[in-house]
Amino acid sequence: MATMTVVKFPKPDGAETGIARLKEMQGRGLIRIHDGAILRWNDGASKPRTEQLTSLTGPAALSGAFWGMLFGLIFFVPLFGAAVGATIGALTGHFARIGIDESFINNVKEQIGPGTSALFILTSDAVRDRIAEEVKDMDFEIISTNLSKDEEAKLREVFEV
């Protein structure tokens, strides 16, 4: 089963460092990265910049449209008028079926802002304790996952700094 995880970094270039480290660990069989995107929000910018990850292990598991809709729901919905309210409601319901519910969206929206970056990543087969050891020198925070509450608590426990 794949897990969607959002990891926040306190600097705009932190997510790039994070994915570089994960790709290196993937090469050693410690994790399998299916897809992902980086969100970079520079100081002084009015909105974040996003970039879908490419050349991971083959064809992307998710489309650019998925990432565009997700980031639109998280960061740009207030910019849309009431005319698209029903469509946004349908999209939110669709995402909720895959573990990306309103709580997930609001949590990410509240914690990511100017001067930060985030890595949105779809992974599986993670050797959590080994990965935790390899990233203990990095400054990051796991914001949200689509794991069950018990699974998420275990994940957070492994990655406590």
C-alpha positions as CSV (number, residue, x, y, z in Angstrom):
1,M,0.0,0.0,0.0
2,A,1.3,3.4,-0.9
3,T,1.4,6.3,1.6
4,M,0.9,9.9,0.8
5,T,3.1,12.0,3.2
6,V,3.6,15.8,3.4
7,V,6.9,16.9,4.9
8,K,7.6,20.5,5.7
9,F,11.0,22.1,5.6
10,P,11.8,25.5,7.3
11,K,13.6,26.8,4.2
12,P,12.5,27.2,0.6
13,D,15.2,24.8,-0.7
14,G,14.6,22.1,2.0
15,A,12.3,19.9,0.0
16,E,14.9,19.6,-2.8
17,T,17.4,18.4,-0.3
18,G,14.9,16.0,1.1
19,I,14.0,14.4,-2.2
20,A,17.7,14.1,-3.1
21,R,18.2,12.2,0.1
22,L,15.2,10.0,-0.5
23,K,16.3,9.2,-4.1
24,E,19.6,8.1,-2.8
25,M,17.9,5.8,-0.2
26,Q,15.7,4.4,-2.9
27,G,18.8,3.4,-4.8
28,R,19.8,1.3,-1.8
29,G,16.3,-0.3,-1.4
30,L,15.2,1.6,1.7
31,I,12.1,3.1,0.2
32,R,10.2,3.1,-3.1
33,I,9.1,6.5,-4.4
34,H,6.1,6.3,-6.7
35,D,5.5,10.0,-7.3
36,G,5.7,13.3,-5.7
37,A,5.8,17.1,-6.0
38,I,7.8,19.9,-4.4
39,L,6.2,23.1,-3.2
40,R,8.6,26.0,-2.7
41,W,7.4,29.3,-1.1
42,N,10.1,31.9,-1.2
43,D,10.1,34.8,1.3
44,G,8.1,37.7,-0.1
45,A,6.3,35.7,-2.8
46,S,2.6,35.9,-2.9
47,K,2.1,32.3,-3.7
48,P,4.2,29.1,-3.7
49,R,5.8,27.5,-6.8
50,T,5.2,23.8,-7.4
51,E,7.0,21.2,-9.4
52,Q,6.1,17.6,-10.1
53,L,8.9,15.2,-9.6
54,T,10.1,13.3,-12.6
55,S,12.5,10.4,-13.4
56,L,11.9,8.5,-10.2
57,T,11.3,4.8,-11.1
58,G,9.4,5.0,-14.3
59,P,6.0,6.4,-15.2
60,A,4.6,8.7,-12.6
61,A,1.9,7.1,-10.5
62,L,-0.2,10.3,-10.4
63,S,-0.7,12.9,-13.2
64,G,0.2,16.5,-13.2
65,A,-3.6,17.1,-13.1
66,F,-3.7,15.4,-9.7
67,W,-1.0,17.6,-8.3
68,G,-2.5,20.7,-9.8
69,M,-5.9,20.0,-8.4
70,L,-4.5,19.1,-4.9
71,F,-2.4,22.3,-4.8
72,G,-5.3,24.3,-6.1
73,L,-7.5,23.0,-3.3
74,I,-4.9,23.7,-0.7
75,F,-3.6,27.1,-1.7
76,F,-5.8,28.7,-4.3
77,V,-9.5,27.9,-3.6
78,P,-10.2,31.3,-2.0
79,L,-9.3,32.9,-5.4
80,F,-12.1,31.1,-7.1
81,G,-15.6,32.5,-7.2
82,A,-18.8,30.8,-5.9
83,A,-19.5,29.6,-9.4
84,V,-17.0,26.8,-9.0
85,G,-18.1,25.9,-5.4
86,A,-19.9,22.7,-6.5
87,T,-16.9,21.5,-8.5
88,I,-14.6,22.2,-5.6
89,G,-17.0,20.3,-3.3
90,A,-16.9,17.3,-5.7
91,L,-13.1,17.4,-5.9
92,T,-12.8,17.5,-2.1
93,G,-15.1,14.5,-1.9
94,H,-13.0,12.6,-4.5
95,F,-9.8,13.3,-2.6
96,A,-11.3,12.3,0.7
97,R,-11.9,8.8,-0.7
98,I,-8.1,8.4,-1.0
99,G,-7.3,9.7,2.4
100,I,-6.8,13.4,1.5
101,D,-9.7,14.9,3.4
102,E,-10.6,18.4,4.6
103,S,-8.5,17.9,7.7
104,F,-5.4,17.0,5.6
105,I,-6.0,20.0,3.3
106,N,-6.5,22.5,6.2
107,N,-3.5,21.1,8.1
108,V,-1.2,21.6,5.2
109,K,-2.6,25.0,4.4
110,E,-2.1,26.2,8.0
111,Q,1.5,25.0,8.3
112,I,3.1,25.9,4.9
113,G,3.8,29.6,4.2
114,P,6.4,32.0,2.9
115,G,10.0,30.9,3.6
116,T,9.2,27.2,3.7
117,S,9.0,24.3,1.4
118,A,7.2,21.0,1.4
119,L,7.6,17.6,-0.2
120,F,4.4,15.8,-1.1
121,I,5.4,12.2,-1.7
122,L,3.8,8.9,-2.5
123,T,5.9,6.0,-1.2
124,S,5.8,2.4,-0.2
125,D,8.1,-0.3,1.2
126,A,9.9,2.1,3.6
127,V,12.3,0.8,6.1
128,R,11.3,3.4,8.6
129,D,13.9,2.9,11.3
130,R,16.8,3.0,8.7
131,I,15.4,6.0,7.0
132,A,14.9,7.8,10.4
133,E,18.6,7.2,11.1
134,E,19.6,8.6,7.7
135,V,17.6,11.8,8.0
136,K,18.2,12.6,11.7
137,D,20.5,15.5,10.7
138,M,17.8,17.2,8.6
139,D,15.4,19.8,9.8
140,F,11.9,18.8,8.8
141,E,8.4,18.1,10.2
142,I,6.0,15.4,9.0
143,I,2.8,17.4,8.6
144,S,0.3,14.8,7.4
145,T,-0.1,11.3,6.0
146,N,-3.0,9.3,4.8
147,L,-2.2,6.5,7.2
148,S,-4.6,5.4,9.9
149,K,-4.2,7.3,13.2
150,D,-2.3,4.4,14.7
151,E,0.0,4.0,11.7
152,E,0.6,7.8,11.6
153,A,1.4,7.8,15.4
154,K,4.0,5.0,14.8
155,L,5.5,7.0,11.8
156,R,5.8,10.1,13.9
157,E,7.4,8.2,16.8
158,V,10.1,6.8,14.5
159,F,10.9,10.2,13.1
160,E,10.8,12.2,16.4
161,V,13.9,14.3,16.6
